[in-house]
């Protein structure tokens, strides 16, 4: 995962003491929240809220100096 800059978002165990369900993303800024909720039997549910619109940080325009003028 480190080679491809991926992040595992689930930090709580999903079955007993193990993390079996994964939520992997390359853009962790789009993930608003990740929760592990009680499920059916001994397996918990991973619920995640993800923003569909990416936040873009606009950079100020660069100035190019024209020395000929």
mmJSON file of the N, C-alpha and C atoms, coordinates in Angstrom:
{"data_MODEL":{"atom_site":{
"group_PDB":["ATOM","ATOM","ATOM","ATOM","ATOM","ATOM","ATOM","ATOM","ATOM","ATOM","ATOM","ATOM","ATOM","ATOM","ATOM","ATOM","ATOM","ATOM","ATOM","ATOM","ATOM","ATOM","ATOM","ATOM","ATOM","ATOM","ATOM","ATOM","ATOM","ATOM","ATOM","ATOM","ATOM","ATOM","ATOM","ATOM","ATOM","ATOM","ATOM","ATOM","ATOM","ATOM","ATOM","ATOM","ATOM","ATOM","ATOM","ATOM","ATOM","ATOM","ATOM","ATOM","ATOM","ATOM","ATOM","ATOM","ATOM","ATOM","ATOM","ATOM","ATOM","ATOM","ATOM","ATOM","ATOM","ATOM","ATOM","ATOM","ATOM","ATOM","ATOM","ATOM","ATOM","ATOM","ATOM","ATOM","ATOM","ATOM","ATOM","ATOM","ATOM","ATOM","ATOM","ATOM","ATOM","ATOM","ATOM","ATOM","ATOM","ATOM","ATOM","ATOM","ATOM","ATOM","ATOM","ATOM","ATOM","ATOM","ATOM","ATOM","ATOM","ATOM","ATOM","ATOM","ATOM","ATOM","ATOM","ATOM","ATOM","ATOM","ATOM","ATOM","ATOM","ATOM","ATOM","ATOM","ATOM","ATOM","ATOM","ATOM","ATOM","ATOM","ATOM","ATOM","ATOM","ATOM","ATOM","ATOM","ATOM","ATOM","ATOM","ATOM","ATOM","ATOM","ATOM","ATOM","ATOM","ATOM","ATOM","ATOM","ATOM","ATOM","ATOM","ATOM","ATOM","ATOM","ATOM","ATOM","ATOM","ATOM","ATOM","ATOM","ATOM","ATOM","ATOM","ATOM","ATOM","ATOM","ATOM","ATOM","ATOM","ATOM","ATOM","ATOM","ATOM","ATOM","ATOM","ATOM","ATOM","ATOM","ATOM","ATOM","ATOM","ATOM","ATOM","ATOM","ATOM","ATOM","ATOM","ATOM","ATOM","ATOM","ATOM","ATOM","ATOM","ATOM","ATOM","ATOM","ATOM","ATOM","ATOM","ATOM","ATOM","ATOM","ATOM","ATOM","ATOM","ATOM","ATOM","ATOM","ATOM","ATOM","ATOM","ATOM","ATOM","ATOM","ATOM"],
"id":[1,2,3,4,5,6,7,8,9,10,11,12,13,14,15,16,17,18,19,20,21,22,23,24,25,26,27,28,29,30,31,32,33,34,35,36,37,38,39,40,41,42,43,44,45,46,47,48,49,50,51,52,53,54,55,56,57,58,59,60,61,62,63,64,65,66,67,68,69,70,71,72,73,74,75,76,77,78,79,80,81,82,83,84,85,86,87,88,89,90,91,92,93,94,95,96,97,98,99,100,101,102,103,104,105,106,107,108,109,110,111,112,113,114,115,116,117,118,119,120,121,122,123,124,125,126,127,128,129,130,131,132,133,134,135,136,137,138,139,140,141,142,143,144,145,146,147,148,149,150,151,152,153,154,155,156,157,158,159,160,161,162,163,164,165,166,167,168,169,170,171,172,173,174,175,176,177,178,179,180,181,182,183,184,185,186,187,188,189,190,191,192,193,194,195,196,197,198,199,200,201,202,203,204,205,206,207],
"type_symbol":["N","C","C","N","C","C","N","C","C","N","C","C","N","C","C","N","C","C","N","C","C","N","C","C","N","C","C","N","C","C","N","C","C","N","C","C","N","C","C","N","C","C","N","C","C","N","C","C","N","C","C","N","C","C","N","C","C","N","C","C","N","C","C","N","C","C","N","C","C","N","C","C","N","C","C","N","C","C","N","C","C","N","C","C","N","C","C","N","C","C","N","C","C","N","C","C","N","C","C","N","C","C","N","C","C","N","C","C","N","C","C","N","C","C","N","C","C","N","C","C","N","C","C","N","C","C","N","C","C","N","C","C","N","C","C","N","C","C","N","C","C","N","C","C","N","C","C","N","C","C","N","C","C","N","C","C","N","C","C","N","C","C","N","C","C","N","C","C","N","C","C","N","C","C","N","C","C","N","C","C","N","C","C","N","C","C","N","C","C","N","C","C","N","C","C","N","C","C","N","C","C","N","C","C","N","C","C"],
"label_atom_id":["N","CA","C","N","CA","C","N","CA","C","N","CA","C","N","CA","C","N","CA","C","N","CA","C","N","CA","C","N","CA","C","N","CA","C","N","CA","C","N","CA","C","N","CA","C","N","CA","C","N","CA","C","N","CA","C","N","CA","C","N","CA","C","N","CA","C","N","CA","C","N","CA","C","N","CA","C","N","CA","C","N","CA","C","N","CA","C","N","CA","C","N","CA","C","N","CA","C","N","CA","C","N","CA","C","N","CA","C","N","CA","C","N","CA","C","N","CA","C","N","CA","C","N","CA","C","N","CA","C","N","CA","C","N","CA","C","N","CA","C","N","CA","C","N","CA","C","N","CA","C","N","CA","C","N","CA","C","N","CA","C","N","CA","C","N","CA","C","N","CA","C","N","CA","C","N","CA","C","N","CA","C","N","CA","C","N","CA","C","N","CA","C","N","CA","C","N","CA","C","N","CA","C","N","CA","C","N","CA","C","N","CA","C","N","CA","C","N","CA","C","N","CA","C","N","CA","C","N","CA","C","N","CA","C","N","CA","C","N","CA","C"],
"label_alt_id":[null,null,null,null,null,null,null,null,null,null,null,null,null,null,null,null,null,null,null,null,null,null,null,null,null,null,null,null,null,null,null,null,null,null,null,null,null,null,null,null,null,null,null,null,null,null,null,null,null,null,null,null,null,null,null,null,null,null,null,null,null,null,null,null,null,null,null,null,null,null,null,null,null,null,null,null,null,null,null,null,null,null,null,null,null,null,null,null,null,null,null,null,null,null,null,null,null,null,null,null,null,null,null,null,null,null,null,null,null,null,null,null,null,null,null,null,null,null,null,null,null,null,null,null,null,null,null,null,null,null,null,null,null,null,null,null,null,null,null,null,null,null,null,null,null,null,null,null,null,null,null,null,null,null,null,null,null,null,null,null,null,null,null,null,null,null,null,null,null,null,null,null,null,null,null,null,null,null,null,null,null,null,null,null,null,null,null,null,null,null,null,null,null,null,null,null,null,null,null,null,null,null,null,null,null,null,null],
"label_comp_id":["UNK","UNK","UNK","UNK","UNK","UNK","UNK","UNK","UNK","UNK","UNK","UNK","UNK","UNK","UNK","UNK","UNK","UNK","UNK","UNK","UNK","UNK","UNK","UNK","UNK","UNK","UNK","UNK","UNK","UNK","UNK","UNK","UNK","UNK","UNK","UNK","UNK","UNK","UNK","UNK","UNK","UNK","UNK","UNK","UNK","UNK","UNK","UNK","UNK","UNK","UNK","UNK","UNK","UNK","UNK","UNK","UNK","UNK","UNK","UNK","UNK","UNK","UNK","UNK","UNK","UNK","UNK","UNK","UNK","UNK","UNK","UNK","UNK","UNK","UNK","UNK","UNK","UNK","UNK","UNK","UNK","UNK","UNK","UNK","UNK","UNK","UNK","UNK","UNK","UNK","UNK","UNK","UNK","UNK","UNK","UNK","UNK","UNK","UNK","UNK","UNK","UNK","UNK","UNK","UNK","UNK","UNK","UNK","UNK","UNK","UNK","UNK","UNK","UNK","UNK","UNK","UNK","UNK","UNK","UNK","UNK","UNK","UNK","UNK","UNK","UNK","UNK","UNK","UNK","UNK","UNK","UNK","UNK","UNK","UNK","UNK","UNK","UNK","UNK","UNK","UNK","UNK","UNK","UNK","UNK","UNK","UNK","UNK","UNK","UNK","UNK","UNK","UNK","UNK","UNK","UNK","UNK","UNK","UNK","UNK","UNK","UNK","UNK","UNK","UNK","UNK","UNK","UNK","UNK","UNK","UNK","UNK","UNK","UNK","UNK","UNK","UNK","UNK","UNK","UNK","UNK","UNK","UNK","UNK","UNK","UNK","UNK","UNK","UNK","UNK","UNK","UNK","UNK","UNK","UNK","UNK","UNK","UNK","UNK","UNK","UNK","UNK","UNK","UNK","UNK","UNK","UNK"],
"label_asym_id":["A","A","A","A","A","A","A","A","A","A","A","A","A","A","A","A","A","A","A","A","A","A","A","A","A","A","A","A","A","A","A","A","A","A","A","A","A","A","A","A","A","A","A","A","A","A","A","A","A","A","A","A","A","A","A","A","A","A","A","A","A","A","A","A","A","A","A","A","A","A","A","A","A","A","A","A","A","A","A","A","A","A","A","A","A","A","A","A","A","A","A","A","A","A","A","A","A","A","A","A","A","A","A","A","A","A","A","A","A","A","A","A","A","A","A","A","A","A","A","A","A","A","A","A","A","A","A","A","A","A","A","A","A","A","A","A","A","A","A","A","A","A","A","A","A","A","A","A","A","A","A","A","A","A","A","A","A","A","A","A","A","A","A","A","A","A","A","A","A","A","A","A","A","A","A","A","A","A","A","A","A","A","A","A","A","A","A","A","A","A","A","A","A","A","A","A","A","A","A","A","A","A","A","A","A","A","A"],
"label_entity_id":["1","1","1","1","1","1","1","1","1","1","1","1","1","1","1","1","1","1","1","1","1","1","1","1","1","1","1","1","1","1","1","1","1","1","1","1","1","1","1","1","1","1","1","1","1","1","1","1","1","1","1","1","1","1","1","1","1","1","1","1","1","1","1","1","1","1","1","1","1","1","1","1","1","1","1","1","1","1","1","1","1","1","1","1","1","1","1","1","1","1","1","1","1","1","1","1","1","1","1","1","1","1","1","1","1","1","1","1","1","1","1","1","1","1","1","1","1","1","1","1","1","1","1","1","1","1","1","1","1","1","1","1","1","1","1","1","1","1","1","1","1","1","1","1","1","1","1","1","1","1","1","1","1","1","1","1","1","1","1","1","1","1","1","1","1","1","1","1","1","1","1","1","1","1","1","1","1","1","1","1","1","1","1","1","1","1","1","1","1","1","1","1","1","1","1","1","1","1","1","1","1","1","1","1","1","1","1"],
"label_seq_id":[1,1,1,2,2,2,3,3,3,4,4,4,5,5,5,6,6,6,7,7,7,8,8,8,9,9,9,10,10,10,11,11,11,12,12,12,13,13,13,14,14,14,15,15,15,16,16,16,17,17,17,18,18,18,19,19,19,20,20,20,21,21,21,22,22,22,23,23,23,24,24,24,25,25,25,26,26,26,27,27,27,28,28,28,29,29,29,30,30,30,31,31,31,32,32,32,33,33,33,34,34,34,35,35,35,36,36,36,37,37,37,38,38,38,39,39,39,40,40,40,41,41,41,42,42,42,43,43,43,44,44,44,45,45,45,46,46,46,47,47,47,48,48,48,49,49,49,50,50,50,51,51,51,52,52,52,53,53,53,54,54,54,55,55,55,56,56,56,57,57,57,58,58,58,59,59,59,60,60,60,61,61,61,62,62,62,63,63,63,64,64,64,65,65,65,66,66,66,67,67,67,68,68,68,69,69,69],
"pdbx_PDB_ins_code":[null,null,null,null,null,null,null,null,null,null,null,null,null,null,null,null,null,null,null,null,null,null,null,null,null,null,null,null,null,null,null,null,null,null,null,null,null,null,null,null,null,null,null,null,null,null,null,null,null,null,null,null,null,null,null,null,null,null,null,null,null,null,null,null,null,null,null,null,null,null,null,null,null,null,null,null,null,null,null,null,null,null,null,null,null,null,null,null,null,null,null,null,null,null,null,null,null,null,null,null,null,null,null,null,null,null,null,null,null,null,null,null,null,null,null,null,null,null,null,null,null,null,null,null,null,null,null,null,null,null,null,null,null,null,null,null,null,null,null,null,null,null,null,null,null,null,null,null,null,null,null,null,null,null,null,null,null,null,null,null,null,null,null,null,null,null,null,null,null,null,null,null,null,null,null,null,null,null,null,null,null,null,null,null,null,null,null,null,null,null,null,null,null,null,null,null,null,null,null,null,null,null,null,null,null,null,null],
"Cartn_x":[0.812,0.0,0.863,1.993,2.871,3.438,3.673,4.214,3.257,1.945,0.943,0.261,0.782,0.255,-1.202,-1.513,-2.861,-2.924,-4.121,-4.324,-5.476,-5.29,-6.326,-7.08,-8.397,-9.162,-9.794,-10.023,-10.661,-9.598,-9.839,-8.879,-9.414,-10.728,-11.34,-11.539,-11.529,-11.732,-13.148,-13.279,-14.579,-15.062,-14.183,-14.578,-13.672,-14.288,-13.554,-12.472,-11.195,-10.12,-9.381,-9.914,-9.225,-9.931,-9.144,-9.698,-9.763,-10.983,-11.158,-11.665,-12.479,-13.036,-12.166,-11.769,-10.865,-11.574,-11.165,-11.592,-10.318,-9.868,-8.588,-8.852,-8.134,-8.326,-6.98,-6.948,-5.749,-5.905,-7.11,-7.365,-8.112,-7.383,-8.002,-8.712,-8.477,-9.154,-10.622,-11.007,-12.403,-13.24,-12.606,-13.314,-13.657,-14.965,-15.402,-15.388,-15.876,-15.857,-15.943,-15.384,-15.452,-15.833,-16.935,-17.424,-17.592,-17.361,-17.619,-18.838,-19.93,-21.191,-21.447,-22.216,-22.544,-23.347,-23.001,-23.674,-24.385,-24.624,-25.293,-24.251,-24.495,-23.569,-22.315,-21.161,-19.896,-19.135,-19.787,-19.132,-19.748,-18.931,-19.419,-19.474,-20.142,-20.358,-19.47,-18.86,-18.078,-18.937,-19.191,-19.964,-19.032,-19.008,-18.125,-18.899,-18.542,-19.09,-17.969,-18.22,-17.207,-17.78,-17.019,-17.432,-17.201,-18.183,-18.064,-17.342,-17.227,-16.587,-15.249,-14.207,-12.872,-12.63,-11.927,-11.539,-10.245,-10.266,-9.094,-8.514,-7.269,-6.588,-6.039,-6.62,-6.179,-4.916,-3.933,-2.699,-2.812,-2.179,-2.227,-1.492,-1.939,-1.267,0.176,1.019,2.435,2.645,3.586,3.933,5.17,5.077,6.207,6.751,7.967,8.577,9.122,8.675,9.161,10.244,11.454,12.57,12.711,12.121,12.222,11.358,10.359,9.458,9.808],
"Cartn_y":[-1.183,0.0,1.257,1.213,2.384,2.689,1.654,1.87,2.659,2.514,3.179,4.336,4.747,5.864,5.649,4.453,4.128,4.174,4.496,4.61,3.7,2.922,2.058,2.879,3.066,3.97,3.298,1.985,1.298,1.028,1.529,1.348,0.463,0.279,-0.536,-1.962,-2.952,-4.346,-4.571,-5.398,-5.693,-7.102,-7.965,-9.304,-9.686,-9.837,-10.097,-9.037,-9.406,-8.428,-8.146,-8.613,-8.498,-7.506,-6.866,-5.981,-6.797,-7.256,-8.058,-7.232,-6.226,-5.388,-4.154,-3.903,-2.798,-1.721,-0.498,0.624,1.36,1.147,1.682,2.789,3.897,5.028,5.669,6.336,7.088,8.567,8.972,10.367,10.405,10.405,10.362,11.663,12.725,13.985,13.95,13.032,12.903,12.123,11.403,10.58,11.444,11.579,12.415,11.637,10.386,9.585,8.105,7.276,5.823,5.297,4.52,3.984,2.482,1.784,0.347,0.174,-0.368,-0.536,-2.017,-2.332,-3.74,-4.312,-5.527,-6.166,-7.431,-8.304,-9.565,-10.596,-11.295,-12.326,-11.71,-12.275,-11.805,-10.888,-10.445,-9.618,-8.231,-7.198,-5.822,-5.196,-4.057,-3.355,-2.113,-1.849,-0.634,0.367,1.53,2.582,3.765,4.269,5.4,6.482,7.715,8.869,9.458,9.54,10.016,11.158,12.223,13.363,13.03,13.312,13.019,14.125,15.277,16.399,16.659,16.595,16.781,18.245,18.482,19.841,20.154,21.227,21.612,22.877,22.807,23.993,24.781,25.961,26.789,27.533,27.469,28.189,29.56,30.568,31.885,31.847,32.645,32.633,33.108,32.486,32.863,34.063,34.868,35.999,35.658,35.927,35.692,37.054,37.32,38.609,38.538,39.499,39.597,40.676,40.264,41.209,42.01,41.558,42.291,43.553,43.599,44.757,45.728],
"Cartn_z":[0.0,0.0,0.0,0.652,0.68,-0.7,-1.506,-2.847,-3.732,-3.492,-4.319,-3.583,-2.456,-1.651,-1.261,-0.794,-0.35,1.173,1.689,3.125,3.523,4.594,5.15,6.184,6.019,6.859,8.076,8.067,9.188,10.248,11.463,12.549,13.664,13.732,14.779,14.28,15.179,14.753,14.233,13.203,12.614,12.934,13.388,13.825,14.984,16.165,17.405,17.579,17.543,17.712,16.407,15.281,13.989,13.071,12.231,11.197,9.907,9.565,8.353,7.179,7.466,6.407,6.241,5.014,4.726,3.92,4.132,3.307,2.935,1.696,1.236,0.227,0.372,-0.526,-0.854,-1.979,-2.348,-2.012,-1.663,-1.313,0.019,1.107,2.424,2.785,2.046,2.338,1.929,1.052,0.638,1.65,2.545,3.528,4.725,4.986,6.103,7.416,7.395,8.615,8.257,9.125,9.015,10.384,10.453,11.718,11.589,12.68,12.749,13.641,13.052,13.756,14.009,15.066,15.32,14.15,13.77,12.647,13.076,12.118,12.374,12.785,13.868,14.32,14.918,14.585,15.146,14.198,13.124,12.11,12.132,12.301,12.354,10.966,10.881,9.611,9.576,8.427,8.229,7.474,8.098,7.444,7.225,6.007,5.705,4.971,5.246,4.54,3.701,2.395,1.461,0.646,0.52,-0.29,-1.761,-2.58,-4.013,-4.768,-4.162,-4.822,-4.142,-4.899,-4.343,-4.009,-2.911,-2.554,-3.284,-4.077,-4.857,-4.256,-3.889,-3.373,-4.553,-4.772,-5.885,-5.488,-6.362,-6.137,-6.795,-6.209,-6.839,-8.174,-9.141,-10.451,-10.328,-11.097,-11.088,-11.995,-11.636,-12.484,-13.309,-14.584,-15.486,-15.925,-15.583,-15.914,-17.345,-18.169,-19.546,-19.586,-19.687,-19.637,-20.932,-22.016,-23.28,-23.281,-22.459,-22.475,-21.39],
"occupancy":[1.0,1.0,1.0,1.0,1.0,1.0,1.0,1.0,1.0,1.0,1.0,1.0,1.0,1.0,1.0,1.0,1.0,1.0,1.0,1.0,1.0,1.0,1.0,1.0,1.0,1.0,1.0,1.0,1.0,1.0,1.0,1.0,1.0,1.0,1.0,1.0,1.0,1.0,1.0,1.0,1.0,1.0,1.0,1.0,1.0,1.0,1.0,1.0,1.0,1.0,1.0,1.0,1.0,1.0,1.0,1.0,1.0,1.0,1.0,1.0,1.0,1.0,1.0,1.0,1.0,1.0,1.0,1.0,1.0,1.0,1.0,1.0,1.0,1.0,1.0,1.0,1.0,1.0,1.0,1.0,1.0,1.0,1.0,1.0,1.0,1.0,1.0,1.0,1.0,1.0,1.0,1.0,1.0,1.0,1.0,1.0,1.0,1.0,1.0,1.0,1.0,1.0,1.0,1.0,1.0,1.0,1.0,1.0,1.0,1.0,1.0,1.0,1.0,1.0,1.0,1.0,1.0,1.0,1.0,1.0,1.0,1.0,1.0,1.0,1.0,1.0,1.0,1.0,1.0,1.0,1.0,1.0,1.0,1.0,1.0,1.0,1.0,1.0,1.0,1.0,1.0,1.0,1.0,1.0,1.0,1.0,1.0,1.0,1.0,1.0,1.0,1.0,1.0,1.0,1.0,1.0,1.0,1.0,1.0,1.0,1.0,1.0,1.0,1.0,1.0,1.0,1.0,1.0,1.0,1.0,1.0,1.0,1.0,1.0,1.0,1.0,1.0,1.0,1.0,1.0,1.0,1.0,1.0,1.0,1.0,1.0,1.0,1.0,1.0,1.0,1.0,1.0,1.0,1.0,1.0,1.0,1.0,1.0,1.0,1.0,1.0,1.0,1.0,1.0,1.0,1.0,1.0],
"B_iso_or_equiv":[0.0,0.0,0.0,0.0,0.0,0.0,0.0,0.0,0.0,0.0,0.0,0.0,0.0,0.0,0.0,0.0,0.0,0.0,0.0,0.0,0.0,0.0,0.0,0.0,0.0,0.0,0.0,0.0,0.0,0.0,0.0,0.0,0.0,0.0,0.0,0.0,0.0,0.0,0.0,0.0,0.0,0.0,0.0,0.0,0.0,0.0,0.0,0.0,0.0,0.0,0.0,0.0,0.0,0.0,0.0,0.0,0.0,0.0,0.0,0.0,0.0,0.0,0.0,0.0,0.0,0.0,0.0,0.0,0.0,0.0,0.0,0.0,0.0,0.0,0.0,0.0,0.0,0.0,0.0,0.0,0.0,0.0,0.0,0.0,0.0,0.0,0.0,0.0,0.0,0.0,0.0,0.0,0.0,0.0,0.0,0.0,0.0,0.0,0.0,0.0,0.0,0.0,0.0,0.0,0.0,0.0,0.0,0.0,0.0,0.0,0.0,0.0,0.0,0.0,0.0,0.0,0.0,0.0,0.0,0.0,0.0,0.0,0.0,0.0,0.0,0.0,0.0,0.0,0.0,0.0,0.0,0.0,0.0,0.0,0.0,0.0,0.0,0.0,0.0,0.0,0.0,0.0,0.0,0.0,0.0,0.0,0.0,0.0,0.0,0.0,0.0,0.0,0.0,0.0,0.0,0.0,0.0,0.0,0.0,0.0,0.0,0.0,0.0,0.0,0.0,0.0,0.0,0.0,0.0,0.0,0.0,0.0,0.0,0.0,0.0,0.0,0.0,0.0,0.0,0.0,0.0,0.0,0.0,0.0,0.0,0.0,0.0,0.0,0.0,0.0,0.0,0.0,0.0,0.0,0.0,0.0,0.0,0.0,0.0,0.0,0.0,0.0,0.0,0.0,0.0,0.0,0.0],
"pdbx_formal_charge":[null,null,null,null,null,null,null,null,null,null,null,null,null,null,null,null,null,null,null,null,null,null,null,null,null,null,null,null,null,null,null,null,null,null,null,null,null,null,null,null,null,null,null,null,null,null,null,null,null,null,null,null,null,null,null,null,null,null,null,null,null,null,null,null,null,null,null,null,null,null,null,null,null,null,null,null,null,null,null,null,null,null,null,null,null,null,null,null,null,null,null,null,null,null,null,null,null,null,null,null,null,null,null,null,null,null,null,null,null,null,null,null,null,null,null,null,null,null,null,null,null,null,null,null,null,null,null,null,null,null,null,null,null,null,null,null,null,null,null,null,null,null,null,null,null,null,null,null,null,null,null,null,null,null,null,null,null,null,null,null,null,null,null,null,null,null,null,null,null,null,null,null,null,null,null,null,null,null,null,null,null,null,null,null,null,null,null,null,null,null,null,null,null,null,null,null,null,null,null,null,null,null,null,null,null,null,null],
"auth_seq_id":[1,1,1,2,2,2,3,3,3,4,4,4,5,5,5,6,6,6,7,7,7,8,8,8,9,9,9,10,10,10,11,11,11,12,12,12,13,13,13,14,14,14,15,15,15,16,16,16,17,17,17,18,18,18,19,19,19,20,20,20,21,21,21,22,22,22,23,23,23,24,24,24,25,25,25,26,26,26,27,27,27,28,28,28,29,29,29,30,30,30,31,31,31,32,32,32,33,33,33,34,34,34,35,35,35,36,36,36,37,37,37,38,38,38,39,39,39,40,40,40,41,41,41,42,42,42,43,43,43,44,44,44,45,45,45,46,46,46,47,47,47,48,48,48,49,49,49,50,50,50,51,51,51,52,52,52,53,53,53,54,54,54,55,55,55,56,56,56,57,57,57,58,58,58,59,59,59,60,60,60,61,61,61,62,62,62,63,63,63,64,64,64,65,65,65,66,66,66,67,67,67,68,68,68,69,69,69],
"auth_comp_id":["UNK","UNK","UNK","UNK","UNK","UNK","UNK","UNK","UNK","UNK","UNK","UNK","UNK","UNK","UNK","UNK","UNK","UNK","UNK","UNK","UNK","UNK","UNK","UNK","UNK","UNK","UNK","UNK","UNK","UNK","UNK","UNK","UNK","UNK","UNK","UNK","UNK","UNK","UNK","UNK","UNK","UNK","UNK","UNK","UNK","UNK","UNK","UNK","UNK","UNK","UNK","UNK","UNK","UNK","UNK","UNK","UNK","UNK","UNK","UNK","UNK","UNK","UNK","UNK","UNK","UNK","UNK","UNK","UNK","UNK","UNK","UNK","UNK","UNK","UNK","UNK","UNK","UNK","UNK","UNK","UNK","UNK","UNK","UNK","UNK","UNK","UNK","UNK","UNK","UNK","UNK","UNK","UNK","UNK","UNK","UNK","UNK","UNK","UNK","UNK","UNK","UNK","UNK","UNK","UNK","UNK","UNK","UNK","UNK","UNK","UNK","UNK","UNK","UNK","UNK","UNK","UNK","UNK","UNK","UNK","UNK","UNK","UNK","UNK","UNK","UNK","UNK","UNK","UNK","UNK","UNK","UNK","UNK","UNK","UNK","UNK","UNK","UNK","UNK","UNK","UNK","UNK","UNK","UNK","UNK","UNK","UNK","UNK","UNK","UNK","UNK","UNK","UNK","UNK","UNK","UNK","UNK","UNK","UNK","UNK","UNK","UNK","UNK","UNK","UNK","UNK","UNK","UNK","UNK","UNK","UNK","UNK","UNK","UNK","UNK","UNK","UNK","UNK","UNK","UNK","UNK","UNK","UNK","UNK","UNK","UNK","UNK","UNK","UNK","UNK","UNK","UNK","UNK","UNK","UNK","UNK","UNK","UNK","UNK","UNK","UNK","UNK","UNK","UNK","UNK","UNK","UNK"],
"auth_asym_id":["A","A","A","A","A","A","A","A","A","A","A","A","A","A","A","A","A","A","A","A","A","A","A","A","A","A","A","A","A","A","A","A","A","A","A","A","A","A","A","A","A","A","A","A","A","A","A","A","A","A","A","A","A","A","A","A","A","A","A","A","A","A","A","A","A","A","A","A","A","A","A","A","A","A","A","A","A","A","A","A","A","A","A","A","A","A","A","A","A","A","A","A","A","A","A","A","A","A","A","A","A","A","A","A","A","A","A","A","A","A","A","A","A","A","A","A","A","A","A","A","A","A","A","A","A","A","A","A","A","A","A","A","A","A","A","A","A","A","A","A","A","A","A","A","A","A","A","A","A","A","A","A","A","A","A","A","A","A","A","A","A","A","A","A","A","A","A","A","A","A","A","A","A","A","A","A","A","A","A","A","A","A","A","A","A","A","A","A","A","A","A","A","A","A","A","A","A","A","A","A","A","A","A","A","A","A","A"],
"auth_atom_id":["N","CA","C","N","CA","C","N","CA","C","N","CA","C","N","CA","C","N","CA","C","N","CA","C","N","CA","C","N","CA","C","N","CA","C","N","CA","C","N","CA","C","N","CA","C","N","CA","C","N","CA","C","N","CA","C","N","CA","C","N","CA","C","N","CA","C","N","CA","C","N","CA","C","N","CA","C","N","CA","C","N","CA","C","N","CA","C","N","CA","C","N","CA","C","N","CA","C","N","CA","C","N","CA","C","N","CA","C","N","CA","C","N","CA","C","N","CA","C","N","CA","C","N","CA","C","N","CA","C","N","CA","C","N","CA","C","N","CA","C","N","CA","C","N","CA","C","N","CA","C","N","CA","C","N","CA","C","N","CA","C","N","CA","C","N","CA","C","N","CA","C","N","CA","C","N","CA","C","N","CA","C","N","CA","C","N","CA","C","N","CA","C","N","CA","C","N","CA","C","N","CA","C","N","CA","C","N","CA","C","N","CA","C","N","CA","C","N","CA","C","N","CA","C","N","CA","C","N","CA","C","N","CA","C","N","CA","C","N","CA","C"],
"pdbx_PDB_model_num":[1,1,1,1,1,1,1,1,1,1,1,1,1,1,1,1,1,1,1,1,1,1,1,1,1,1,1,1,1,1,1,1,1,1,1,1,1,1,1,1,1,1,1,1,1,1,1,1,1,1,1,1,1,1,1,1,1,1,1,1,1,1,1,1,1,1,1,1,1,1,1,1,1,1,1,1,1,1,1,1,1,1,1,1,1,1,1,1,1,1,1,1,1,1,1,1,1,1,1,1,1,1,1,1,1,1,1,1,1,1,1,1,1,1,1,1,1,1,1,1,1,1,1,1,1,1,1,1,1,1,1,1,1,1,1,1,1,1,1,1,1,1,1,1,1,1,1,1,1,1,1,1,1,1,1,1,1,1,1,1,1,1,1,1,1,1,1,1,1,1,1,1,1,1,1,1,1,1,1,1,1,1,1,1,1,1,1,1,1,1,1,1,1,1,1,1,1,1,1,1,1,1,1,1,1,1,1]
}}}
